[in-house]
Each structure stands twice: as structure tokens, then as C-alpha cells.
Amino acid sequence: MNLSATPLPGRLSAPALLVVAHLRWDFVFQRPQHLMTRAARSRRVYYIEEPFFGPHADHLQRREEPCGVTVLRPHIEEGHSPAESQARTARLLRELVREEGLTEYDLWVYTPYELPITEGMTPRVTVYDCMDELAQFKGAPPELREREEQLFERADLVFTGGYRLYEAKRERHAGAHPFPSSVEVDHFARARQALADAPDQAGLPRPRLGFYGVIDERFDIQLIGELARRRPEWQFVLLGPVVKIDPAELPRGENLHYLGMKSYGELPTYLAHWDVALLPFALNEATEFISPTKTPEYLAAGVPVVSTPIRDVVRPYGEKDLVRIADGVDAFEAACAAALAERHTPAGEERRARADAHLAHLSWDRTWRDMSALIERAAAEKQGANTLAGVADD
């Protein structure tokens, strides 16, 4: 593979972390990126993407990110069965572990489907970070549920991306812990400053109602289309890639503006010039367990938020009256109108103050700290159990 081992800096004291991911590193900046950039402050982090298939010999493409994460993309010879392709990837990863001199490492899994590529690994601790119920997403492979059961048997810890997901997984693993979406408050609070408007939305009239994120089967096309039809004076700014749905199915109109994918760094620039931020998720299998990262991000930006009744938005944000919850197009339209009317009033300021107080307890730094503590505790417990087993054998 010709992967040269990089000298381990003194500050990287914790065991290396091998991450089996279903999302490209340079896709939407979300939970995996937030957590792994923090992990890389004290560990060597190898972020293993899903493979690319082509007419070439098997190899790992390697890229070093400025944050310290090593991104690995397996390039696998095309024409093999899925099982053989995963076996080939597993061989590449075993070579990686050997060539990098990883005598002790932890395994972090996002997608159970790729569990076979970990064959032959001997991690200190195995973590399943279940950020979504992937088996309920459009196009999910049928093997996913069976492999999740296998992962539950191997995992020492299960972290969930929200409380609704935790309720489902705690029945299946004793080491389940809820870690709902967190936020970098300072990053999004920049939207409250006098930031220059983004060029591609600067010419749009107000009011502007915005959304950013992946536009897929979770996005309520009918809701947004009907709102835009009813309220031609409202401008709908929609940021993000269109995935797994036909772009031709998206509603169109003079007040609907699809501006494409934006970087994480650009988001405050757009939020600074929105009047309402939207969570227009459909209520379906794919959204039953989601915990949208953008909920606290919108609030940190100081923008009023309107959401459909997604469980992990209702609890706690709806119950604390930090986000308006609306079910159906009539209620959603009314909630947006109320949010627009409240923007520059004492009631709006009071709502923002309550949201700020709630966000003061959230940070990705704290989330990673808490996760790390659980990992070290699990490692210590395993070591203690192995020591006792060794004494018993003697």
C-alpha cells in the first residue's frame, strides 16, 4: 500500500481510533466531523469512507485533513461480489493497522452494513455511534438489520444521535447512552453580527425563510411547495445537496431558491439574513428517529425556528417553547407568520434569551469529553475483567 507511518506527536496520547463511516468526510459537516475533529486532538484518527470501485488494483487513497484526521478511501477492483469486495477492504485495513504500528486502537462504527471490513481487527473498545436509524432510509440494504445485531454483540458502547433513538436501542444493548446533536455556539452566533450577505441571496427580497441540510426523502416537498404557493411574498432559501430524490420532483416557483451545498463556514453568512429558519421534515420512517443538528445551530444564530413535530425537536425544544412546532400546512403557515411578527419584539428577545440559556449547556467539546470518559471506563472494565479471568485460569 505504501502507506508511510507518521511519527506520533507527543500530544496524541490516547489509542488510535479507526472510524467506519457511511458519509464522505467532505460531505455535509455534521456529527462525525464534529466528533472526529475533537478526537484528533488526542488520538490518531483514521476515517474510513465507503469504497470506490473501478478498474484498478486494491489500494487505500489517503488524505490528511488540517484538523489532524486521516481520511482513507478504499479503491477496490470492480467486478466482485459485495462480500468479496468487503473482504478485500478488510485486507487493506489489516495492512494499515500493521504498517502504521497500531498495537492498541479503538474501533468506531457508524454503519453496521460495513461491519465485515473490520474482520481481523482486535480493538481495545468498540463503539457503535448510531446517529440515525439507517435501516429505515430509502435504499437501505436488507442486510443492515442483521449486521446491526452482530454489531450489538461486539460493541462495548452504543451512542445514539438522539433520545428517541436511545429509547429504541437501550432495549438491545446495556451500554447504550444518548448523545443528541450539539452545537458550536460561537460559530453560529456570528450570524447575530453585521455579516455581509452572501452574493447568491443578496438580491432576494425579505422576508426570507431558510433551510440548510440534505434535501432527500426526509424533506417535506409538498409542505414547502404549498407554502410557497400560498405565500408568494415569502422567499424560501434552500441550501444543500439533493440526494436520493429526483430534482425534477422538487417544487418550483419564483420564490423558491435552491442555492446548492454550502460549507460549514459559510452557514452563518446565510443565517444572518434569514427571518425564519425551517425544519420542514416529512413524518415518515426515515424521520422517526432523527435529531436534527441544525436545531441548536439555528437557535445559536438567533433566528426564530419553525419545525414539523419531529420527536427530538418537540422534546426538548418544543416543550420549552424555544421552537414553534406545527403539524400540517395550515399550522406551519400560521407558525411562520407568528415567528415573522415576533422577530423584533420583546417577546422575541425573551425567547432568544431562553434559547441562549438552554444552549449554554451544549457543546461538541463537552459531548466528546463525555464520550471519551465512557470509552476509557469501558476499557478499564474490560482490562479488569481480563485480569480476573487470567487469575482464575491460574
Contacts in CASP RR format, 6 or more apart in sequence:
PFRMAT RR
TARGET T0000
AUTHOR 0000-0000-0000
METHOD contacts of the structure
MODEL  1
MNLSATPLPGRLSAPALLVVAHLRWDFVFQRPQHLMTRAARSRRVYYIEE
PFFGPHADHLQRREEPCGVTVLRPHIEEGHSPAESQARTARLLRELVREE
GLTEYDLWVYTPYELPITEGMTPRVTVYDCMDELAQFKGAPPELREREEQ
LFERADLVFTGGYRLYEAKRERHAGAHPFPSSVEVDHFARARQALADAPD
QAGLPRPRLGFYGVIDERFDIQLIGELARRRPEWQFVLLGPVVKIDPAEL
PRGENLHYLGMKSYGELPTYLAHWDVALLPFALNEATEFISPTKTPEYLA
AGVPVVSTPIRDVVRPYGEKDLVRIADGVDAFEAACAAALAERHTPAGEE
RRARADAHLAHLSWDRTWRDMSALIERAAAEKQGANTLAGVADD
1 59 0 8 1.000
1 60 0 8 1.000
1 92 0 8 1.000
1 95 0 8 1.000
1 96 0 8 1.000
1 99 0 8 1.000
3 60 0 8 1.000
3 62 0 8 1.000
3 95 0 8 1.000
3 96 0 8 1.000
3 99 0 8 1.000
3 100 0 8 1.000
5 99 0 8 1.000
5 100 0 8 1.000
5 101 0 8 1.000
6 44 0 8 1.000
6 100 0 8 1.000
8 44 0 8 1.000
11 41 0 8 1.000
11 42 0 8 1.000
12 42 0 8 1.000
12 43 0 8 1.000
12 44 0 8 1.000
13 42 0 8 1.000
14 42 0 8 1.000
14 43 0 8 1.000
14 372 0 8 1.000
15 43 0 8 1.000
15 104 0 8 1.000
15 105 0 8 1.000
15 106 0 8 1.000
15 124 0 8 1.000
16 43 0 8 1.000
16 44 0 8 1.000
16 45 0 8 1.000
16 46 0 8 1.000
16 100 0 8 1.000
16 102 0 8 1.000
16 104 0 8 1.000
16 105 0 8 1.000
16 106 0 8 1.000
17 36 0 8 1.000
17 39 0 8 1.000
17 43 0 8 1.000
17 44 0 8 1.000
17 45 0 8 1.000
17 46 0 8 1.000
17 105 0 8 1.000
17 106 0 8 1.000
17 107 0 8 1.000
17 108 0 8 1.000
18 46 0 8 1.000
18 48 0 8 1.000
18 93 0 8 1.000
18 97 0 8 1.000
18 102 0 8 1.000
18 105 0 8 1.000
18 106 0 8 1.000
18 107 0 8 1.000
18 108 0 8 1.000
18 118 0 8 1.000
18 121 0 8 1.000
18 123 0 8 1.000
19 32 0 8 1.000
19 36 0 8 1.000
19 45 0 8 1.000
19 46 0 8 1.000
19 47 0 8 1.000
19 48 0 8 1.000
19 108 0 8 1.000
19 109 0 8 1.000
19 110 0 8 1.000
20 48 0 8 1.000
20 107 0 8 1.000
20 108 0 8 1.000
20 109 0 8 1.000
20 110 0 8 1.000
20 111 0 8 1.000
20 114 0 8 1.000
20 115 0 8 1.000
20 117 0 8 1.000
20 118 0 8 1.000
21 32 0 8 1.000
21 47 0 8 1.000
21 48 0 8 1.000
21 49 0 8 1.000
21 50 0 8 1.000
21 110 0 8 1.000
21 111 0 8 1.000
22 50 0 8 1.000
22 110 0 8 1.000
22 111 0 8 1.000
22 113 0 8 1.000
22 114 0 8 1.000
22 134 0 8 1.000
23 30 0 8 1.000
23 32 0 8 1.000
23 49 0 8 1.000
23 110 0 8 1.000
24 49 0 8 1.000
24 50 0 8 1.000
25 32 0 8 1.000
25 33 0 8 1.000
25 47 0 8 1.000
25 49 0 8 1.000
25 65 0 8 1.000
25 69 0 8 1.000
25 71 0 8 1.000
27 241 0 8 1.000
28 213 0 8 1.000
28 214 0 8 1.000
28 240 0 8 1.000
28 241 0 8 1.000
28 261 0 8 1.000
29 263 0 8 1.000
29 264 0 8 1.000
30 293 0 8 1.000
31 129 0 8 1.000
31 131 0 8 1.000
31 161 0 8 1.000
31 181 0 8 1.000
31 293 0 8 1.000
32 47 0 8 1.000
32 110 0 8 1.000
32 129 0 8 1.000
32 131 0 8 1.000
33 264 0 8 1.000
34 182 0 8 1.000
34 184 0 8 1.000
34 364 0 8 1.000
34 367 0 8 1.000
35 129 0 8 1.000
35 364 0 8 1.000
35 367 0 8 1.000
35 368 0 8 1.000
35 371 0 8 1.000
36 45 0 8 1.000
36 47 0 8 1.000
36 67 0 8 1.000
36 69 0 8 1.000
37 67 0 8 1.000
37 68 0 8 1.000
37 69 0 8 1.000
38 364 0 8 1.000
38 365 0 8 1.000
38 368 0 8 1.000
39 45 0 8 1.000
39 69 0 8 1.000
39 368 0 8 1.000
39 372 0 8 1.000
40 67 0 8 1.000
40 68 0 8 1.000
40 69 0 8 1.000
42 372 0 8 1.000
44 70 0 8 1.000
44 100 0 8 1.000
44 102 0 8 1.000
45 68 0 8 1.000
45 69 0 8 1.000
45 70 0 8 1.000
46 70 0 8 1.000
46 72 0 8 1.000
46 96 0 8 1.000
46 100 0 8 1.000
47 69 0 8 1.000
47 70 0 8 1.000
47 71 0 8 1.000
47 72 0 8 1.000
48 72 0 8 1.000
48 74 0 8 1.000
48 93 0 8 1.000
48 117 0 8 1.000
49 71 0 8 1.000
49 72 0 8 1.000
49 73 0 8 1.000
49 74 0 8 1.000
50 74 0 8 1.000
50 111 0 8 1.000
50 114 0 8 1.000
51 73 0 8 1.000
51 74 0 8 1.000
51 75 0 8 1.000
51 76 0 8 1.000
51 85 0 8 1.000
51 89 0 8 1.000
52 61 0 8 1.000
52 73 0 8 1.000
52 74 0 8 1.000
52 75 0 8 1.000
52 76 0 8 1.000
53 75 0 8 1.000
53 76 0 8 1.000
53 77 0 8 1.000
53 78 0 8 1.000
53 79 0 8 1.000
53 85 0 8 1.000
54 75 0 8 1.000
54 76 0 8 1.000
54 77 0 8 1.000
54 78 0 8 1.000
55 77 0 8 1.000
55 78 0 8 1.000
56 75 0 8 1.000
56 77 0 8 1.000
57 77 0 8 1.000
58 74 0 8 1.000
58 75 0 8 1.000
58 76 0 8 1.000
58 77 0 8 1.000
58 88 0 8 1.000
58 89 0 8 1.000
58 91 0 8 1.000
58 92 0 8 1.000
59 74 0 8 1.000
59 75 0 8 1.000
59 92 0 8 1.000
60 72 0 8 1.000
60 73 0 8 1.000
60 74 0 8 1.000
60 75 0 8 1.000
60 92 0 8 1.000
60 96 0 8 1.000
61 72 0 8 1.000
61 73 0 8 1.000
61 74 0 8 1.000
61 75 0 8 1.000
62 70 0 8 1.000
62 71 0 8 1.000
62 72 0 8 1.000
63 70 0 8 1.000
63 71 0 8 1.000
63 72 0 8 1.000
63 73 0 8 1.000
64 70 0 8 1.000
64 71 0 8 1.000
65 71 0 8 1.000
72 96 0 8 1.000
74 88 0 8 1.000
74 89 0 8 1.000
74 92 0 8 1.000
74 117 0 8 1.000
76 85 0 8 1.000
76 88 0 8 1.000
76 89 0 8 1.000
77 88 0 8 1.000
80 88 0 8 1.000
83 116 0 8 1.000
86 114 0 8 1.000
86 116 0 8 1.000
86 117 0 8 1.000
87 116 0 8 1.000
87 119 0 8 1.000
89 114 0 8 1.000
89 117 0 8 1.000
90 116 0 8 1.000
90 117 0 8 1.000
90 118 0 8 1.000
90 119 0 8 1.000
90 120 0 8 1.000
93 117 0 8 1.000
93 118 0 8 1.000
93 121 0 8 1.000
94 120 0 8 1.000
94 121 0 8 1.000
96 102 0 8 1.000
97 105 0 8 1.000
97 121 0 8 1.000
104 124 0 8 1.000
105 123 0 8 1.000
105 124 0 8 1.000
106 123 0 8 1.000
106 124 0 8 1.000
106 125 0 8 1.000
106 126 0 8 1.000
106 127 0 8 1.000
106 375 0 8 1.000
106 379 0 8 1.000
107 118 0 8 1.000
107 121 0 8 1.000
107 123 0 8 1.000
107 125 0 8 1.000
107 126 0 8 1.000
107 127 0 8 1.000
108 127 0 8 1.000
108 129 0 8 1.000
109 115 0 8 1.000
109 118 0 8 1.000
109 126 0 8 1.000
109 127 0 8 1.000
109 128 0 8 1.000
109 129 0 8 1.000
109 151 0 8 1.000
109 155 0 8 1.000
110 129 0 8 1.000
110 131 0 8 1.000
111 134 0 8 1.000
111 144 0 8 1.000
112 128 0 8 1.000
112 134 0 8 1.000
112 144 0 8 1.000
112 147 0 8 1.000
112 148 0 8 1.000
112 150 0 8 1.000
112 151 0 8 1.000
113 134 0 8 1.000
113 141 0 8 1.000
113 143 0 8 1.000
113 144 0 8 1.000
113 147 0 8 1.000
115 147 0 8 1.000
115 150 0 8 1.000
115 151 0 8 1.000
115 154 0 8 1.000
116 147 0 8 1.000
124 379 0 8 1.000
124 382 0 8 1.000
125 156 0 8 1.000
125 157 0 8 1.000
125 375 0 8 1.000
125 378 0 8 1.000
125 379 0 8 1.000
125 382 0 8 1.000
126 154 0 8 1.000
126 155 0 8 1.000
126 156 0 8 1.000
126 157 0 8 1.000
127 155 0 8 1.000
127 156 0 8 1.000
127 157 0 8 1.000
127 158 0 8 1.000
127 159 0 8 1.000
127 371 0 8 1.000
127 375 0 8 1.000
128 151 0 8 1.000
128 152 0 8 1.000
128 155 0 8 1.000
128 157 0 8 1.000
128 158 0 8 1.000
128 159 0 8 1.000
128 173 0 8 1.000
129 159 0 8 1.000
129 161 0 8 1.000
130 158 0 8 1.000
130 159 0 8 1.000
130 160 0 8 1.000
130 161 0 8 1.000
130 165 0 8 1.000
130 169 0 8 1.000
131 160 0 8 1.000
131 161 0 8 1.000
132 161 0 8 1.000
132 165 0 8 1.000
132 289 0 8 1.000
132 290 0 8 1.000
133 165 0 8 1.000
133 168 0 8 1.000
133 288 0 8 1.000
133 289 0 8 1.000
134 140 0 8 1.000
134 144 0 8 1.000
135 144 0 8 1.000
135 145 0 8 1.000
135 148 0 8 1.000
136 285 0 8 1.000
136 286 0 8 1.000
136 288 0 8 1.000
136 289 0 8 1.000
137 217 0 8 1.000
137 244 0 8 1.000
137 286 0 8 1.000
138 216 0 8 1.000
138 217 0 8 1.000
138 244 0 8 1.000
138 286 0 8 1.000
139 244 0 8 1.000
149 172 0 8 1.000
152 158 0 8 1.000
152 172 0 8 1.000
152 173 0 8 1.000
155 173 0 8 1.000
155 175 0 8 1.000
156 175 0 8 1.000
156 378 0 8 1.000
156 382 0 8 1.000
157 175 0 8 1.000
157 176 0 8 1.000
157 177 0 8 1.000
157 374 0 8 1.000
157 375 0 8 1.000
157 378 0 8 1.000
158 169 0 8 1.000
158 173 0 8 1.000
158 175 0 8 1.000
158 176 0 8 1.000
158 177 0 8 1.000
159 176 0 8 1.000
159 177 0 8 1.000
159 178 0 8 1.000
159 179 0 8 1.000
159 371 0 8 1.000
160 166 0 8 1.000
160 169 0 8 1.000
160 176 0 8 1.000
160 177 0 8 1.000
160 178 0 8 1.000
160 179 0 8 1.000
161 178 0 8 1.000
161 179 0 8 1.000
161 180 0 8 1.000
161 181 0 8 1.000
161 291 0 8 1.000
162 178 0 8 1.000
162 179 0 8 1.000
162 180 0 8 1.000
162 181 0 8 1.000
162 289 0 8 1.000
162 291 0 8 1.000
162 312 0 8 1.000
163 178 0 8 1.000
163 180 0 8 1.000
163 291 0 8 1.000
163 311 0 8 1.000
163 312 0 8 1.000
163 315 0 8 1.000
164 288 0 8 1.000
164 289 0 8 1.000
164 291 0 8 1.000
164 311 0 8 1.000
164 312 0 8 1.000
165 178 0 8 1.000
165 289 0 8 1.000
165 291 0 8 1.000
165 312 0 8 1.000
166 176 0 8 1.000
166 177 0 8 1.000
166 178 0 8 1.000
168 289 0 8 1.000
169 176 0 8 1.000
170 176 0 8 1.000
177 374 0 8 1.000
179 367 0 8 1.000
179 370 0 8 1.000
179 371 0 8 1.000
180 291 0 8 1.000
180 312 0 8 1.000
181 291 0 8 1.000
181 292 0 8 1.000
181 293 0 8 1.000
181 295 0 8 1.000
181 296 0 8 1.000
181 312 0 8 1.000
182 293 0 8 1.000
182 296 0 8 1.000
182 362 0 8 1.000
182 363 0 8 1.000
182 364 0 8 1.000
182 366 0 8 1.000
182 367 0 8 1.000
183 293 0 8 1.000
183 296 0 8 1.000
183 297 0 8 1.000
183 299 0 8 1.000
183 300 0 8 1.000
183 359 0 8 1.000
183 362 0 8 1.000
183 363 0 8 1.000
183 364 0 8 1.000
184 300 0 8 1.000
184 363 0 8 1.000
184 364 0 8 1.000
185 300 0 8 1.000
185 359 0 8 1.000
185 360 0 8 1.000
185 362 0 8 1.000
185 363 0 8 1.000
187 264 0 8 1.000
187 265 0 8 1.000
187 268 0 8 1.000
187 300 0 8 1.000
188 267 0 8 1.000
188 268 0 8 1.000
188 271 0 8 1.000
188 297 0 8 1.000
188 298 0 8 1.000
188 300 0 8 1.000
188 301 0 8 1.000
189 300 0 8 1.000
189 301 0 8 1.000
189 302 0 8 1.000
190 268 0 8 1.000
190 272 0 8 1.000
191 268 0 8 1.000
191 269 0 8 1.000
191 271 0 8 1.000
191 272 0 8 1.000
191 300 0 8 1.000
191 301 0 8 1.000
191 302 0 8 1.000
191 303 0 8 1.000
192 272 0 8 1.000
192 301 0 8 1.000
192 302 0 8 1.000
193 272 0 8 1.000
194 272 0 8 1.000
195 268 0 8 1.000
195 269 0 8 1.000
195 272 0 8 1.000
195 273 0 8 1.000
196 269 0 8 1.000
197 203 0 8 1.000
197 269 0 8 1.000
197 272 0 8 1.000
197 273 0 8 1.000
198 266 0 8 1.000
198 269 0 8 1.000
198 270 0 8 1.000
198 273 0 8 1.000
200 259 0 8 1.000
201 208 0 8 1.000
201 237 0 8 1.000
201 257 0 8 1.000
201 259 0 8 1.000
201 270 0 8 1.000
201 273 0 8 1.000
202 273 0 8 1.000
204 235 0 8 1.000
204 237 0 8 1.000
204 257 0 8 1.000
205 233 0 8 1.000
205 235 0 8 1.000
206 235 0 8 1.000
206 275 0 8 1.000
207 233 0 8 1.000
207 234 0 8 1.000
207 235 0 8 1.000
207 275 0 8 1.000
207 276 0 8 1.000
207 340 0 8 1.000
208 234 0 8 1.000
208 235 0 8 1.000
208 236 0 8 1.000
208 237 0 8 1.000
208 273 0 8 1.000
208 274 0 8 1.000
208 275 0 8 1.000
208 276 0 8 1.000
209 227 0 8 1.000
209 234 0 8 1.000
209 235 0 8 1.000
209 236 0 8 1.000
209 237 0 8 1.000
209 274 0 8 1.000
209 275 0 8 1.000
209 276 0 8 1.000
209 277 0 8 1.000
209 278 0 8 1.000
209 336 0 8 1.000
210 236 0 8 1.000
210 237 0 8 1.000
210 238 0 8 1.000
210 239 0 8 1.000
210 270 0 8 1.000
210 274 0 8 1.000
210 276 0 8 1.000
210 277 0 8 1.000
210 278 0 8 1.000
211 219 0 8 1.000
211 236 0 8 1.000
211 237 0 8 1.000
211 238 0 8 1.000
211 239 0 8 1.000
211 277 0 8 1.000
211 278 0 8 1.000
211 279 0 8 1.000
211 280 0 8 1.000
212 238 0 8 1.000
212 239 0 8 1.000
212 240 0 8 1.000
212 262 0 8 1.000
212 267 0 8 1.000
212 270 0 8 1.000
212 294 0 8 1.000
213 239 0 8 1.000
213 240 0 8 1.000
213 241 0 8 1.000
213 294 0 8 1.000
214 240 0 8 1.000
214 241 0 8 1.000
214 243 0 8 1.000
215 238 0 8 1.000
215 240 0 8 1.000
215 241 0 8 1.000
215 242 0 8 1.000
215 243 0 8 1.000
215 245 0 8 1.000
215 250 0 8 1.000
215 258 0 8 1.000
216 242 0 8 1.000
216 243 0 8 1.000
216 244 0 8 1.000
216 245 0 8 1.000
216 286 0 8 1.000
217 244 0 8 1.000
217 245 0 8 1.000
217 282 0 8 1.000
217 284 0 8 1.000
217 286 0 8 1.000
218 281 0 8 1.000
218 282 0 8 1.000
218 284 0 8 1.000
218 286 0 8 1.000
218 287 0 8 1.000
218 290 0 8 1.000
219 245 0 8 1.000
219 280 0 8 1.000
219 281 0 8 1.000
219 282 0 8 1.000
220 280 0 8 1.000
220 281 0 8 1.000
220 282 0 8 1.000
220 308 0 8 1.000
221 245 0 8 1.000
221 249 0 8 1.000
221 250 0 8 1.000
221 251 0 8 1.000
221 282 0 8 1.000
222 251 0 8 1.000
222 329 0 8 1.000
223 280 0 8 1.000
223 282 0 8 1.000
223 308 0 8 1.000
223 328 0 8 1.000
223 329 0 8 1.000
223 332 0 8 1.000
224 236 0 8 1.000
224 238 0 8 1.000
224 251 0 8 1.000
224 256 0 8 1.000
224 280 0 8 1.000
225 251 0 8 1.000
225 256 0 8 1.000
226 329 0 8 1.000
227 234 0 8 1.000
227 236 0 8 1.000
227 329 0 8 1.000
227 332 0 8 1.000
227 333 0 8 1.000
227 336 0 8 1.000
228 234 0 8 1.000
228 236 0 8 1.000
228 251 0 8 1.000
228 253 0 8 1.000
228 255 0 8 1.000
228 256 0 8 1.000
230 329 0 8 1.000
230 333 0 8 1.000
231 255 0 8 1.000
231 333 0 8 1.000
231 336 0 8 1.000
232 254 0 8 1.000
232 255 0 8 1.000
233 255 0 8 1.000
234 255 0 8 1.000
234 336 0 8 1.000
235 255 0 8 1.000
235 257 0 8 1.000
236 255 0 8 1.000
236 256 0 8 1.000
236 257 0 8 1.000
236 278 0 8 1.000
237 257 0 8 1.000
237 259 0 8 1.000
237 270 0 8 1.000
237 274 0 8 1.000
238 256 0 8 1.000
238 257 0 8 1.000
238 258 0 8 1.000
238 259 0 8 1.000
238 260 0 8 1.000
239 259 0 8 1.000
239 260 0 8 1.000
239 261 0 8 1.000
239 262 0 8 1.000
239 267 0 8 1.000
239 270 0 8 1.000
240 259 0 8 1.000
240 260 0 8 1.000
240 261 0 8 1.000
240 262 0 8 1.000
241 260 0 8 1.000
241 261 0 8 1.000
242 250 0 8 1.000
242 258 0 8 1.000
250 256 0 8 1.000
250 258 0 8 1.000
262 270 0 8 1.000
267 297 0 8 1.000
268 301 0 8 1.000
271 277 0 8 1.000
271 298 0 8 1.000
271 301 0 8 1.000
271 302 0 8 1.000
271 303 0 8 1.000
272 301 0 8 1.000
274 303 0 8 1.000
275 303 0 8 1.000
275 304 0 8 1.000
275 339 0 8 1.000
275 340 0 8 1.000
275 343 0 8 1.000
276 303 0 8 1.000
276 304 0 8 1.000
276 305 0 8 1.000
276 306 0 8 1.000
276 336 0 8 1.000
276 339 0 8 1.000
276 340 0 8 1.000
277 294 0 8 1.000
277 298 0 8 1.000
277 301 0 8 1.000
277 303 0 8 1.000
277 304 0 8 1.000
277 305 0 8 1.000
277 306 0 8 1.000
278 305 0 8 1.000
278 306 0 8 1.000
278 307 0 8 1.000
278 336 0 8 1.000
279 292 0 8 1.000
279 294 0 8 1.000
279 295 0 8 1.000
279 298 0 8 1.000
279 305 0 8 1.000
279 306 0 8 1.000
279 307 0 8 1.000
279 308 0 8 1.000
279 310 0 8 1.000
279 313 0 8 1.000
279 323 0 8 1.000
280 307 0 8 1.000
280 308 0 8 1.000
280 332 0 8 1.000
281 287 0 8 1.000
281 290 0 8 1.000
281 292 0 8 1.000
281 307 0 8 1.000
281 308 0 8 1.000
281 310 0 8 1.000
282 308 0 8 1.000
283 308 0 8 1.000
283 309 0 8 1.000
283 310 0 8 1.000
283 327 0 8 1.000
287 310 0 8 1.000
288 311 0 8 1.000
289 311 0 8 1.000
289 312 0 8 1.000
290 310 0 8 1.000
290 312 0 8 1.000
291 312 0 8 1.000
292 307 0 8 1.000
292 310 0 8 1.000
292 312 0 8 1.000
292 313 0 8 1.000
295 305 0 8 1.000
295 307 0 8 1.000
295 313 0 8 1.000
295 317 0 8 1.000
295 323 0 8 1.000
296 359 0 8 1.000
296 362 0 8 1.000
298 305 0 8 1.000
299 305 0 8 1.000
299 317 0 8 1.000
299 322 0 8 1.000
299 323 0 8 1.000
299 352 0 8 1.000
299 355 0 8 1.000
299 356 0 8 1.000
299 358 0 8 1.000
299 359 0 8 1.000
300 359 0 8 1.000
302 352 0 8 1.000
302 355 0 8 1.000
304 324 0 8 1.000
304 339 0 8 1.000
304 340 0 8 1.000
304 342 0 8 1.000
304 343 0 8 1.000
304 348 0 8 1.000
304 351 0 8 1.000
305 317 0 8 1.000
305 322 0 8 1.000
305 323 0 8 1.000
305 324 0 8 1.000
305 339 0 8 1.000
306 323 0 8 1.000
306 324 0 8 1.000
306 326 0 8 1.000
306 332 0 8 1.000
306 335 0 8 1.000
306 336 0 8 1.000
306 339 0 8 1.000
307 313 0 8 1.000
307 317 0 8 1.000
307 318 0 8 1.000
307 323 0 8 1.000
307 324 0 8 1.000
307 325 0 8 1.000
307 326 0 8 1.000
308 325 0 8 1.000
308 326 0 8 1.000
308 327 0 8 1.000
308 328 0 8 1.000
308 332 0 8 1.000
309 325 0 8 1.000
309 326 0 8 1.000
309 327 0 8 1.000
313 323 0 8 1.000
313 325 0 8 1.000
314 325 0 8 1.000
316 322 0 8 1.000
316 358 0 8 1.000
317 323 0 8 1.000
318 324 0 8 1.000
318 325 0 8 1.000
320 354 0 8 1.000
320 358 0 8 1.000
321 351 0 8 1.000
321 354 0 8 1.000
322 351 0 8 1.000
322 354 0 8 1.000
322 355 0 8 1.000
322 358 0 8 1.000
324 335 0 8 1.000
324 338 0 8 1.000
324 339 0 8 1.000
325 335 0 8 1.000
326 332 0 8 1.000
326 334 0 8 1.000
326 335 0 8 1.000
342 348 0 8 1.000
342 351 0 8 1.000
END
